[in-house]
Amino acid sequence: MAKQRIHNTRAGRGGNSGSSWISYSDMMAALVLIFVLILSVSLHAYMNMLETKSAELEEQKTLVAAQQAQVDTIAAQLAAQQTTLDEQTAALAAAQDTLTKAQAVLTAQQQELDTANAALASRETELASLQGELANKQTALDAATQVLNAQREEMAAQAQKIDDLVGMRTKIVSDLSQTLNTSGLRVTVDADTGDIVLESAVFFDFNSSKLSPEGEAILDRFLPAYMSVLLDPQYREFMGEIIIEGHTDNVGEYMSNLELSQARAQTVVRYCLTTNSLSAYQREMLRALIVPKGKSYTDPIYNEDGTVNEEKSRRVEFKFSLRDADMIAEMNRILNKMETE
């Protein structure tokens, strides 16, 4: 056919237009044939490529299906995780609410704690102040205890002195009783105090302060024996006073009887300080100790029926007191009070 087309073409060059048209048709047919061939080749290539792409697409579909399955699985997992997350979120919200409430309670408790701490700090300050006061009081108490112990020691010494004095008085009373009995004088010595009573009727006339001769004679016998005991060196340092008391009956006024009793006591004292029945040394020692006291009728002697015995009330009493006896008696009272407490 190609040769024909060429022939036709060559003929057309030398021939008429019909031959040219035939040649053109052949050429067009050849072009169409070429186009068809090209199209066939292209279509075949496309089909091959389509098959390849289809295979690839099937593979991709398979892969996509597998991936979709994985995606579905992951989606299910995510859904489950979302559900869990939602539950956890709800739980977290509840926990947050509980935490908020707990925080509010904690804040209130913290405020209470702060208030308590402030009160505690105040109490601690007060306690420190009280401890300071207590320390000061303890120091004062220790000092007072030392003073009290010293006072107790001193009082114990005084108590011992009291005991010594009590024992000394007992011994003096015993010696007085024995000495006066030996001298033949009928006088009564008080066993507790050592007081001796001499009836004024023997020494003085009624309403008189002048010493009778009989009274002087009795004093001359009584004084040496009495003073020998009281002025003995073993007792002398303990002796405080030798007291001569004048007493009257209750007849008359108090003041007149007081003057009479004082005058009688002074008369006896005067005689004691001037009589030769005592040595000059005894009179000198007696001068520092003897004291006259008029008692009027303040201490009468009564009969059994309660009436005043006027004769026995008119009397002179010889008494003695030991040195510091009043002070020691007061201290003894304090000691006894302390012991009872």
LUMKOL-657556 format. One line per field, with one value per residue (C-alpha): residue number from 1; residue in one letter; x, y, z. Coordinates in Angstrom, 2 decimals. Layout:
N
voza: [NUM / ...]
torba: [a / ...]
X: [X / ...]
Y: [Y / ...]
Z: [Z / ...]
This chain:
341
voza: [1 / 2 / 3 / 4 / 5 / 6 / 7 / 8 / 9 / 10 / 11 / 12 / 13 / 14 / 15 / 16 / 17 / 18 / 19 / 20 / 21 / 22 / 23 / 24 / 25 / 26 / 27 / 28 / 29 / 30 / 31 / 32 / 33 / 34 / 35 / 36 / 37 / 38 / 39 / 40 / 41 / 42 / 43 / 44 / 45 / 46 / 47 / 48 / 49 / 50 / 51 / 52 / 53 / 54 / 55 / 56 / 57 / 58 / 59 / 60 / 61 / 62 / 63 / 64 / 65 / 66 / 67 / 68 / 69 / 70 / 71 / 72 / 73 / 74 / 75 / 76 / 77 / 78 / 79 / 80 / 81 / 82 / 83 / 84 / 85 / 86 / 87 / 88 / 89 / 90 / 91 / 92 / 93 / 94 / 95 / 96 / 97 / 98 / 99 / 100 / 101 / 102 / 103 / 104 / 105 / 106 / 107 / 108 / 109 / 110 / 111 / 112 / 113 / 114 / 115 / 116 / 117 / 118 / 119 / 120 / 121 / 122 / 123 / 124 / 125 / 126 / 127 / 128 / 129 / 130 / 131 / 132 / 133 / 134 / 135 / 136 / 137 / 138 / 139 / 140 / 141 / 142 / 143 / 144 / 145 / 146 / 147 / 148 / 149 / 150 / 151 / 152 / 153 / 154 / 155 / 156 / 157 / 158 / 159 / 160 / 161 / 162 / 163 / 164 / 165 / 166 / 167 / 168 / 169 / 170 / 171 / 172 / 173 / 174 / 175 / 176 / 177 / 178 / 179 / 180 / 181 / 182 / 183 / 184 / 185 / 186 / 187 / 188 / 189 / 190 / 191 / 192 / 193 / 194 / 195 / 196 / 197 / 198 / 199 / 200 / 201 / 202 / 203 / 204 / 205 / 206 / 207 / 208 / 209 / 210 / 211 / 212 / 213 / 214 / 215 / 216 / 217 / 218 / 219 / 220 / 221 / 222 / 223 / 224 / 225 / 226 / 227 / 228 / 229 / 230 / 231 / 232 / 233 / 234 / 235 / 236 / 237 / 238 / 239 / 240 / 241 / 242 / 243 / 244 / 245 / 246 / 247 / 248 / 249 / 250 / 251 / 252 / 253 / 254 / 255 / 256 / 257 / 258 / 259 / 260 / 261 / 262 / 263 / 264 / 265 / 266 / 267 / 268 / 269 / 270 / 271 / 272 / 273 / 274 / 275 / 276 / 277 / 278 / 279 / 280 / 281 / 282 / 283 / 284 / 285 / 286 / 287 / 288 / 289 / 290 / 291 / 292 / 293 / 294 / 295 / 296 / 297 / 298 / 299 / 300 / 301 / 302 / 303 / 304 / 305 / 306 / 307 / 308 / 309 / 310 / 311 / 312 / 313 / 314 / 315 / 316 / 317 / 318 / 319 / 320 / 321 / 322 / 323 / 324 / 325 / 326 / 327 / 328 / 329 / 330 / 331 / 332 / 333 / 334 / 335 / 336 / 337 / 338 / 339 / 340 / 341]
torba: [m / a / k / q / r / i / h / n / t / r / a / g / r / g / g / n / s / g / s / s / w / i / s / y / s / d / m / m / a / a / l / v / l / i / f / v / l / i / l / s / v / s / l / h / a / y / m / n / m / l / e / t / k / s / a / e / l / e / e / q / k / t / l / v / a / a / q / q / a / q / v / d / t / i / a / a / q / l / a / a / q / q / t / t / l / d / e / q / t / a / a / l / a / a / a / q / d / t / l / t / k / a / q / a / v / l / t / a / q / q / q / e / l / d / t / a / n / a / a / l / a / s / r / e / t / e / l / a / s / l / q / g / e / l / a / n / k / q / t / a / l / d / a / a / t / q / v / l / n / a / q / r / e / e / m / a / a / q / a / q / k / i / d / d / l / v / g / m / r / t / k / i / v / s / d / l / s / q / t / l / n / t / s / g / l / r / v / t / v / d / a / d / t / g / d / i / v / l / e / s / a / v / f / f / d / f / n / s / s / k / l / s / p / e / g / e / a / i / l / d / r / f / l / p / a / y / m / s / v / l / l / d / p / q / y / r / e / f / m / g / e / i / i / i / e / g / h / t / d / n / v / g / e / y / m / s / n / l / e / l / s / q / a / r / a / q / t / v / v / r / y / c / l / t / t / n / s / l / s / a / y / q / r / e / m / l / r / a / l / i / v / p / k / g / k / s / y / t / d / p / i / y / n / e / d / g / t / v / n / e / e / k / s / r / r / v / e / f / k / f / s / l / r / d / a / d / m / i / a / e / m / n / r / i / l / n / k / m / e / t / e]
X: [0.00 / 2.84 / 4.35 / 0.96 / 0.77 / 4.22 / 3.26 / 0.18 / 2.08 / 4.60 / 1.77 / 0.05 / 3.04 / 2.95 / -0.80 / -4.02 / -5.80 / -7.60 / -4.39 / -3.36 / -6.56 / -5.95 / -2.48 / -3.78 / -6.33 / -3.72 / -1.60 / -4.47 / -5.28 / -1.70 / -1.83 / -5.06 / -3.40 / -0.42 / -2.77 / -4.63 / -1.41 / -0.25 / -3.62 / -3.52 / -0.07 / -1.12 / -4.29 / -2.32 / 0.14 / -2.75 / -4.44 / -1.22 / -0.79 / -4.49 / -4.05 / -0.95 / -2.71 / -5.75 / -3.50 / -1.82 / -5.21 / -6.40 / -3.27 / -3.85 / -7.50 / -6.35 / -3.80 / -6.41 / -8.82 / -6.14 / -5.33 / -9.05 / -9.33 / -6.40 / -8.04 / -11.29 / -9.41 / -7.59 / -10.87 / -12.45 / -9.48 / -9.71 / -13.42 / -12.71 / -9.91 / -12.25 / -14.82 / -12.14 / -10.90 / -14.44 / -14.81 / -11.43 / -12.38 / -15.61 / -13.66 / -11.08 / -13.86 / -15.33 / -11.88 / -11.30 / -14.60 / -13.62 / -10.19 / -11.80 / -14.00 / -11.03 / -9.03 / -11.82 / -11.86 / -8.06 / -8.17 / -10.69 / -8.56 / -5.48 / -7.25 / -8.22 / -4.64 / -3.34 / -5.76 / -4.69 / -1.02 / -1.61 / -3.37 / -0.56 / 2.04 / 0.13 / -0.08 / 3.62 / 4.37 / 2.11 / 3.70 / 7.17 / 6.05 / 4.56 / 7.73 / 9.70 / 7.41 / 7.64 / 11.43 / 11.38 / 8.97 / 11.09 / 14.13 / 12.19 / 10.91 / 14.44 / 15.58 / 12.58 / 13.29 / 16.86 / 15.64 / 13.02 / 15.62 / 17.86 / 14.93 / 14.09 / 17.67 / 17.59 / 14.27 / 15.58 / 18.45 / 15.95 / 13.80 / 16.84 / 17.45 / 13.82 / 14.29 / 17.45 / 15.61 / 12.66 / 15.07 / 16.94 / 13.74 / 12.84 / 16.27 / 16.12 / 12.66 / 13.94 / 16.99 / 14.79 / 12.41 / 15.24 / 17.19 / 14.15 / 13.02 / 16.52 / 16.46 / 13.33 / 11.18 / 7.59 / 6.96 / 5.39 / 7.29 / 5.18 / 6.42 / 6.01 / 7.03 / 9.04 / 6.81 / 6.83 / 4.00 / 4.61 / 1.52 / 1.54 / -0.13 / 3.20 / 5.17 / 2.84 / 0.10 / -3.31 / -3.16 / 0.57 / 3.70 / 6.14 / 7.94 / 7.31 / 10.16 / 8.66 / 8.72 / 12.35 / 13.26 / 11.53 / 13.28 / 16.63 / 16.11 / 14.46 / 16.66 / 20.04 / 18.52 / 16.51 / 19.30 / 21.90 / 20.04 / 19.05 / 22.43 / 24.39 / 26.99 / 25.37 / 22.07 / 23.19 / 23.70 / 20.20 / 18.50 / 16.45 / 14.58 / 13.79 / 10.34 / 8.77 / 4.99 / 2.76 / -0.92 / -3.87 / -7.41 / -10.36 / -11.34 / -11.12 / -10.35 / -8.12 / -5.68 / -5.17 / -4.59 / -2.22 / -0.16 / -0.18 / 0.84 / 3.60 / 4.83 / 4.95 / 6.85 / 9.35 / 9.78 / 10.71 / 13.06 / 14.70 / 15.20 / 16.67 / 19.20 / 20.25 / 20.03 / 23.22 / 21.82 / 23.10 / 26.72 / 27.75 / 28.39 / 24.89 / 23.33 / 25.28 / 24.08 / 20.56 / 20.46 / 20.65 / 17.86 / 15.29 / 12.06 / 9.13 / 5.61 / 2.36 / -0.66 / -3.40 / -6.29 / -6.01 / -5.06 / -7.02 / -7.17 / -10.64 / -12.30 / -14.00 / -17.36 / -16.03 / -15.62 / -12.35 / -10.08 / -8.96 / -6.27 / -4.58 / -5.00 / -2.83 / 0.53 / 4.01 / 5.23 / 8.80 / 9.10 / 11.90 / 12.05 / 14.79 / 16.64 / 14.78 / 11.90 / 9.24 / 10.99 / 11.64 / 8.05 / 6.87 / 9.27 / 8.08 / 4.53 / 5.63 / 7.45 / 4.41 / 2.28 / 4.73 / 4.74 / 0.93 / 0.94]
Y: [0.00 / 2.31 / 1.64 / 2.43 / 5.63 / 6.55 / 5.62 / 7.61 / 10.46 / 10.29 / 9.99 / 12.91 / 15.03 / 14.37 / 13.72 / 15.45 / 16.42 / 13.06 / 11.35 / 13.88 / 13.38 / 9.62 / 10.14 / 12.48 / 9.91 / 7.26 / 9.48 / 10.27 / 6.62 / 5.99 / 8.72 / 7.27 / 3.88 / 5.32 / 7.09 / 3.89 / 2.07 / 4.73 / 4.72 / 0.94 / 1.04 / 3.81 / 1.95 / -1.22 / 0.70 / 2.36 / -0.98 / -2.40 / 0.61 / 0.36 / -3.23 / -2.33 / 0.58 / -1.61 / -4.20 / -1.46 / -0.03 / -3.44 / -3.72 / -0.23 / -1.12 / -4.20 / -2.08 / 0.60 / -2.09 / -3.40 / 0.14 / 0.85 / -2.21 / -0.89 / 2.52 / 0.95 / -0.95 / 2.19 / 4.11 / 1.47 / 1.70 / 5.47 / 5.26 / 2.95 / 5.25 / 8.21 / 6.46 / 5.72 / 9.29 / 10.57 / 8.38 / 9.52 / 13.12 / 12.68 / 11.01 / 13.78 / 16.37 / 14.60 / 14.35 / 18.01 / 18.87 / 16.73 / 18.36 / 21.80 / 20.93 / 19.42 / 22.53 / 24.67 / 22.47 / 22.63 / 26.40 / 26.61 / 24.24 / 26.27 / 29.40 / 27.56 / 26.34 / 29.87 / 31.07 / 28.19 / 28.95 / 32.60 / 31.55 / 29.08 / 31.78 / 34.02 / 31.18 / 30.48 / 34.14 / 34.07 / 30.80 / 32.30 / 35.25 / 32.92 / 30.83 / 34.02 / 34.95 / 31.38 / 31.52 / 34.80 / 33.35 / 30.21 / 32.38 / 34.30 / 31.00 / 29.62 / 32.76 / 32.57 / 28.88 / 29.70 / 32.38 / 29.99 / 27.27 / 29.76 / 30.82 / 27.22 / 26.55 / 29.63 / 28.59 / 25.09 / 26.64 / 28.77 / 25.70 / 23.98 / 27.04 / 26.87 / 23.26 / 24.18 / 26.97 / 24.71 / 22.15 / 24.89 / 26.18 / 22.66 / 22.20 / 25.58 / 24.77 / 21.40 / 22.99 / 25.69 / 23.14 / 21.05 / 24.02 / 25.64 / 22.35 / 21.82 / 25.28 / 24.39 / 27.06 / 26.03 / 27.57 / 26.14 / 26.28 / 26.10 / 23.00 / 24.59 / 28.21 / 28.25 / 31.01 / 31.31 / 32.91 / 34.62 / 35.84 / 39.61 / 39.18 / 37.94 / 40.83 / 43.83 / 45.14 / 45.84 / 48.70 / 49.19 / 48.87 / 48.83 / 45.50 / 43.81 / 42.37 / 38.92 / 39.51 / 40.66 / 37.51 / 35.33 / 37.18 / 36.78 / 33.01 / 32.90 / 35.20 / 33.42 / 30.07 / 31.54 / 33.69 / 30.96 / 29.04 / 31.84 / 33.56 / 30.34 / 30.63 / 27.73 / 29.66 / 33.26 / 33.67 / 32.38 / 34.65 / 37.51 / 39.05 / 38.33 / 39.80 / 40.84 / 41.12 / 42.84 / 41.80 / 43.13 / 42.01 / 43.54 / 45.87 / 49.53 / 51.25 / 49.80 / 52.73 / 52.84 / 49.10 / 49.49 / 52.07 / 49.83 / 46.72 / 48.65 / 50.11 / 46.67 / 45.24 / 48.13 / 47.63 / 43.98 / 44.92 / 47.56 / 45.07 / 42.49 / 45.04 / 46.17 / 43.07 / 41.63 / 38.14 / 38.44 / 39.08 / 42.31 / 40.33 / 38.80 / 42.22 / 43.64 / 40.89 / 41.13 / 44.88 / 44.17 / 41.58 / 42.49 / 44.27 / 45.40 / 45.10 / 46.17 / 44.16 / 45.68 / 43.16 / 42.04 / 38.47 / 37.51 / 34.08 / 32.52 / 30.22 / 27.04 / 28.83 / 31.41 / 34.28 / 36.16 / 34.95 / 38.34 / 37.05 / 34.86 / 37.53 / 39.87 / 38.35 / 38.84 / 36.56 / 35.85 / 35.03 / 34.72 / 34.83 / 33.49 / 35.72 / 36.41 / 34.30 / 36.45 / 36.45 / 32.72 / 32.06 / 33.97 / 32.05 / 28.82 / 29.83 / 30.51 / 27.17 / 25.33 / 27.10 / 26.14 / 22.53 / 22.38 / 23.88]
Z: [0.00 / 0.76 / -2.56 / -4.10 / -2.16 / -3.36 / -6.83 / -6.56 / -5.28 / -8.01 / -10.52 / -9.02 / -9.46 / -13.05 / -13.29 / -12.55 / -9.29 / -8.92 / -8.46 / -5.89 / -3.91 / -3.93 / -2.64 / 0.04 / 1.12 / 1.32 / 3.41 / 5.73 / 6.02 / 6.88 / 9.52 / 10.94 / 10.96 / 12.75 / 15.17 / 15.78 / 16.31 / 18.66 / 20.38 / 20.61 / 22.09 / 24.45 / 25.34 / 25.91 / 28.05 / 29.84 / 30.40 / 31.72 / 33.91 / 34.88 / 35.84 / 37.75 / 39.42 / 40.06 / 41.67 / 43.65 / 44.49 / 45.68 / 47.74 / 49.08 / 49.75 / 51.57 / 53.43 / 54.08 / 55.32 / 57.65 / 58.72 / 59.08 / 61.26 / 63.27 / 63.29 / 64.47 / 67.12 / 68.14 / 68.01 / 70.24 / 72.53 / 72.45 / 73.16 / 76.08 / 77.20 / 76.75 / 78.89 / 81.46 / 81.11 / 81.60 / 84.65 / 85.91 / 85.16 / 87.13 / 89.93 / 89.74 / 89.89 / 92.91 / 94.44 / 93.64 / 95.33 / 98.32 / 98.27 / 98.14 / 101.10 / 102.91 / 102.09 / 103.56 / 106.68 / 106.79 / 106.46 / 109.31 / 111.36 / 110.50 / 111.72 / 114.88 / 115.19 / 114.70 / 117.39 / 119.64 / 118.94 / 119.79 / 123.00 / 123.68 / 123.10 / 125.48 / 127.99 / 127.54 / 128.16 / 131.19 / 132.28 / 131.87 / 133.95 / 136.55 / 136.50 / 137.08 / 139.95 / 141.23 / 141.04 / 142.94 / 145.48 / 145.69 / 146.33 / 148.95 / 150.36 / 150.49 / 152.26 / 154.59 / 155.15 / 156.06 / 158.42 / 159.80 / 160.26 / 162.02 / 164.16 / 164.89 / 165.86 / 168.03 / 169.50 / 170.03 / 171.95 / 173.85 / 174.45 / 175.83 / 177.94 / 179.07 / 179.98 / 181.84 / 183.63 / 184.45 / 185.76 / 187.57 / 189.22 / 190.28 / 191.79 / 193.57 / 195.00 / 196.20 / 197.88 / 199.45 / 200.94 / 202.30 / 203.70 / 205.34 / 206.86 / 208.24 / 209.80 / 211.75 / 210.10 / 209.52 / 206.11 / 202.99 / 199.73 / 196.57 / 194.76 / 191.31 / 191.79 / 195.01 / 196.47 / 200.28 / 202.27 / 205.63 / 207.50 / 208.06 / 211.44 / 212.73 / 211.19 / 211.44 / 213.70 / 212.13 / 209.60 / 210.34 / 208.19 / 211.13 / 211.48 / 214.83 / 216.97 / 216.46 / 212.73 / 212.86 / 214.78 / 212.18 / 209.34 / 211.09 / 211.01 / 207.58 / 205.52 / 205.96 / 204.97 / 202.08 / 200.69 / 201.08 / 198.42 / 196.05 / 196.25 / 195.94 / 193.13 / 191.22 / 191.07 / 191.18 / 187.42 / 186.74 / 189.26 / 187.77 / 190.73 / 194.37 / 194.89 / 198.19 / 197.78 / 200.33 / 200.47 / 202.49 / 203.23 / 201.44 / 204.25 / 203.22 / 199.94 / 197.29 / 197.19 / 200.95 / 200.99 / 198.04 / 199.96 / 203.03 / 201.10 / 199.31 / 202.60 / 204.22 / 201.25 / 201.39 / 205.17 / 204.64 / 201.79 / 203.94 / 206.75 / 204.34 / 203.09 / 206.60 / 208.80 / 210.20 / 209.72 / 206.14 / 205.21 / 203.52 / 200.31 / 200.44 / 201.06 / 198.11 / 195.77 / 197.15 / 196.45 / 192.71 / 192.83 / 195.46 / 194.39 / 196.65 / 195.22 / 196.84 / 195.67 / 197.85 / 197.94 / 194.31 / 195.28 / 198.42 / 200.02 / 200.24 / 202.75 / 201.63 / 201.62 / 199.12 / 201.59 / 201.96 / 204.75 / 205.97 / 208.31 / 205.71 / 203.05 / 205.16 / 204.23 / 202.81 / 200.02 / 199.00 / 195.31 / 192.81 / 189.03 / 186.85 / 184.41 / 181.11 / 182.39 / 180.72 / 177.36 / 177.53 / 178.55 / 175.48 / 173.26 / 174.83 / 173.91 / 170.31 / 170.21 / 171.43 / 168.82 / 166.06 / 167.20 / 167.10 / 163.57]
